[in-house]
Amino acid sequence: MRIILIVLVVLASSYAGLWLGFVKGYEYAQKQSALDAMFTVNNLKNLREGETEKVIDSLELELDTAIVEYAMSGEDLSKYLVGLPSADPNVYVRAINFIEEYRDSTPRKCDASEDVCAVISRVLKGVE
């Protein structure tokens, strides 16, 4: 009986942990969507006011952030796409190559710290 009780407690704890993880992930996604919407509205306002340089700077910063987030993951994220419908396991490599082509055609001085600039450079030059 004691073993059954221990197993039930372990299973209940695992279930609670999984549920809590899902809820926290969902909350994060909702907050991120709200922030993305505010970012988009701000860029649209600036575009309508003719402030294209502000929009370009904002989008370049967003691109830098995406590159750093990719680098911080520290792993090949494409493995999580295996088995998903219409998922391309090389999507991250293609995306980084696409970004690198863009940055080669429209160079930009990195305004972030030296470490962040080094990470961005490493990611863009390190994908084959």
C-alpha positions in Angstrom: 0.0 0.0 0.0 2.8 2.4 0.9 4.4 1.9 -2.6 1.1 2.6 -4.3 0.8 5.8 -2.3 4.3 6.9 -3.2 3.7 6.2 -6.9 0.5 8.2 -6.7 2.2 11.1 -5.1 5.0 11.0 -7.7 2.5 10.8 -10.6 0.4 13.7 -9.1 3.5 15.8 -8.6 4.6 15.1 -12.2 1.2 16.0 -13.5 1.1 19.2 -11.4 4.6 20.2 -12.7 3.6 19.6 -16.3 0.4 21.6 -15.9 2.2 24.5 -14.2 4.8 24.5 -16.9 2.1 24.6 -19.6 0.3 27.5 -17.8 3.5 29.5 -17.4 4.4 28.9 -21.0 1.0 30.0 -22.1 1.1 33.2 -20.0 4.5 34.0 -21.5 3.2 33.5 -25.0 0.2 35.8 -24.3 2.5 38.5 -22.8 4.8 38.2 -25.8 1.9 38.5 -28.2 0.8 41.7 -26.4 4.3 43.2 -26.6 4.6 42.2 -30.3 1.3 44.0 -31.0 2.5 47.1 -29.2 5.8 47.0 -31.1 3.9 46.7 -34.4 1.6 49.5 -33.6 4.5 51.8 -32.7 6.2 50.9 -36.0 3.0 51.6 -37.9 2.6 55.0 -36.3 6.2 55.9 -37.0 5.8 54.8 -40.7 2.6 56.9 -41.1 4.4 59.9 -39.6 7.3 59.4 -42.1 9.8 58.3 -39.4 11.2 55.5 -41.5 14.6 55.6 -39.8 13.0 55.0 -36.4 11.2 52.0 -37.8 14.4 50.6 -39.5 16.3 51.0 -36.2 13.5 49.3 -34.3 13.3 46.4 -36.7 17.1 46.0 -36.8 17.1 45.8 -33.0 14.3 43.2 -33.1 16.4 41.2 -35.6 19.5 41.4 -33.3 17.3 40.2 -30.4 16.1 37.2 -32.4 19.7 36.3 -33.3 20.9 36.6 -29.7 17.9 34.5 -28.5 18.8 31.8 -31.1 22.4 31.9 -29.9 21.4 31.6 -26.2 19.5 28.5 -26.8 22.8 26.7 -27.2 21.4 23.9 -29.2 20.1 22.9 -32.6 16.5 23.9 -32.3 15.6 22.1 -35.5 15.3 18.8 -33.6 12.1 20.0 -32.1 10.5 20.3 -35.5 10.9 16.7 -36.5 7.6 15.0 -37.0 5.6 18.3 -37.1 3.4 18.7 -40.2 5.2 20.7 -42.9 8.1 21.4 -40.6 11.4 22.0 -42.2 14.2 20.7 -40.0 16.6 23.1 -41.6 14.5 26.2 -41.0 16.9 27.7 -38.5 19.9 27.3 -40.8 17.9 28.8 -43.7 16.7 31.7 -41.5 20.2 32.5 -40.3 21.5 32.3 -43.9 18.6 34.6 -45.0 19.5 37.1 -42.3 23.2 36.9 -43.1 22.4 37.7 -46.8 20.3 40.7 -45.7 23.0 42.0 -43.4 25.7 41.6 -46.1 23.6 43.6 -48.5 22.6 46.3 -45.9 25.5 46.5 -43.4 24.8 48.0 -40.0 27.0 49.1 -37.1 26.1 47.1 -34.0 25.1 49.5 -31.3 25.0 46.9 -28.5 27.8 45.9 -26.2 30.9 44.3 -27.6 29.8 40.9 -26.3 26.4 41.1 -27.9 27.9 42.2 -31.2 30.4 39.3 -31.1 27.5 36.8 -30.5 25.6 38.3 -33.5 28.6 38.1 -35.7 29.4 34.5 -34.6 25.9 33.3 -35.3 25.7 34.9 -38.7 29.1 33.7 -39.9 28.9 30.3 -38.2 26.0 28.7 -40.1 26.6 26.7 -43.2 
